[in-house]
Amino acid sequence: MSEFKLVSDFRLTGDQPQAVDKLVAGLKKGYPQQ
């Protein structure tokens, strides 16, 4: 799979950084659903 990079001025707030980290970890582990 090719690398996907998103560029945005949007800043994560609250618990969003931890939620994104968990989603990324699941993708790296090959989980089919999040």
Backbone as JSON Lines, residues from 0, in Angstrom:
{"i":0,"aa":"M","n":[0.85,-1.17,0.0],"ca":[0.0,0.0,0.0],"c":[0.9,1.24,0.0]}
{"i":1,"aa":"S","n":[0.54,2.23,-0.78],"ca":[1.33,3.45,-0.82],"c":[1.03,4.31,0.41]}
{"i":2,"aa":"E","n":[1.96,5.18,0.73],"ca":[1.82,6.04,1.91],"c":[0.79,7.12,1.63]}
{"i":3,"aa":"F","n":[-0.03,7.4,2.63],"ca":[-1.04,8.45,2.55],"c":[-0.63,9.56,3.5]}
{"i":4,"aa":"K","n":[-0.6,10.79,3.02],"ca":[-0.23,11.92,3.87],"c":[-1.28,13.01,3.72]}
{"i":5,"aa":"L","n":[-1.82,13.44,4.84],"ca":[-2.82,14.5,4.86],"c":[-2.18,15.75,5.44]}
{"i":6,"aa":"V","n":[-2.32,16.86,4.74],"ca":[-1.78,18.13,5.2],"c":[-2.95,19.08,5.45]}
{"i":7,"aa":"S","n":[-2.98,19.66,6.65],"ca":[-4.09,20.53,7.01],"c":[-3.67,21.49,8.11]}
{"i":8,"aa":"D","n":[-4.33,22.63,8.19],"ca":[-4.1,23.58,9.28],"c":[-4.89,23.18,10.53]}
{"i":9,"aa":"F","n":[-5.74,22.17,10.41],"ca":[-6.56,21.69,11.51],"c":[-5.67,21.15,12.62]}
{"i":10,"aa":"R","n":[-5.98,21.48,13.88],"ca":[-5.23,20.99,15.03],"c":[-6.14,20.11,15.88]}
{"i":11,"aa":"L","n":[-5.64,18.94,16.26],"ca":[-6.4,18.04,17.11],"c":[-6.51,18.62,18.51]}
{"i":12,"aa":"T","n":[-7.67,18.43,19.15],"ca":[-7.88,18.94,20.5],"c":[-8.51,17.86,21.36]}
{"i":13,"aa":"G","n":[-8.51,18.09,22.66],"ca":[-9.14,17.16,23.59],"c":[-8.53,15.78,23.51]}
{"i":14,"aa":"D","n":[-9.39,14.76,23.37],"ca":[-8.91,13.37,23.3],"c":[-8.65,12.92,21.86]}
{"i":15,"aa":"Q","n":[-8.75,13.83,20.9],"ca":[-8.55,13.46,19.5],"c":[-7.15,12.89,19.22]}
{"i":16,"aa":"P","n":[-6.07,13.44,19.78],"ca":[-4.75,12.87,19.49],"c":[-4.64,11.39,19.89]}
{"i":17,"aa":"Q","n":[-5.19,11.05,21.06],"ca":[-5.15,9.66,21.5],"c":[-6.03,8.77,20.62]}
{"i":18,"aa":"A","n":[-7.17,9.29,20.19],"ca":[-8.06,8.52,19.32],"c":[-7.38,8.24,17.97]}
{"i":19,"aa":"V","n":[-6.72,9.23,17.42],"ca":[-6.02,9.06,16.15],"c":[-4.88,8.05,16.31]}
{"i":20,"aa":"D","n":[-4.15,8.14,17.42],"ca":[-3.07,7.18,17.68],"c":[-3.6,5.75,17.72]}
{"i":21,"aa":"K","n":[-4.75,5.55,18.35],"ca":[-5.34,4.21,18.43],"c":[-5.78,3.72,17.05]}
{"i":22,"aa":"L","n":[-6.36,4.61,16.26],"ca":[-6.76,4.23,14.9],"c":[-5.56,3.84,14.05]}
{"i":23,"aa":"V","n":[-4.49,4.62,14.13],"ca":[-3.28,4.34,13.37],"c":[-2.68,3.01,13.81]}
{"i":24,"aa":"A","n":[-2.65,2.77,15.12],"ca":[-2.11,1.51,15.63],"c":[-2.92,0.33,15.1]}
{"i":25,"aa":"G","n":[-4.24,0.47,15.06],"ca":[-5.08,-0.59,14.54],"c":[-4.83,-0.85,13.07]}
{"i":26,"aa":"L","n":[-4.63,0.2,12.29],"ca":[-4.33,0.04,10.87],"c":[-3.0,-0.66,10.67]}
{"i":27,"aa":"K","n":[-2.0,-0.29,11.47],"ca":[-0.69,-0.91,11.35],"c":[-0.72,-2.38,11.72]}
{"i":28,"aa":"K","n":[-1.63,-2.75,12.64],"ca":[-1.77,-4.15,13.05],"c":[-2.62,-4.95,12.06]}
{"i":29,"aa":"G","n":[-3.22,-4.25,11.1],"ca":[-4.0,-4.93,10.07],"c":[-5.45,-5.19,10.45]}
{"i":30,"aa":"Y","n":[-5.95,-4.49,11.48],"ca":[-7.34,-4.68,11.87],"c":[-8.24,-4.25,10.71]}
{"i":31,"aa":"P","n":[-9.18,-5.09,10.29],"ca":[-10.03,-4.76,9.15],"c":[-11.08,-3.69,9.48]}
{"i":32,"aa":"Q","n":[-11.44,-3.57,10.75],"ca":[-12.45,-2.59,11.14],"c":[-11.95,-1.82,12.35]}
{"i":33,"aa":"Q","n":[-12.36,-0.59,12.44],"ca":[-11.95,0.25,13.58],"c":[-13.15,0.64,14.39]}
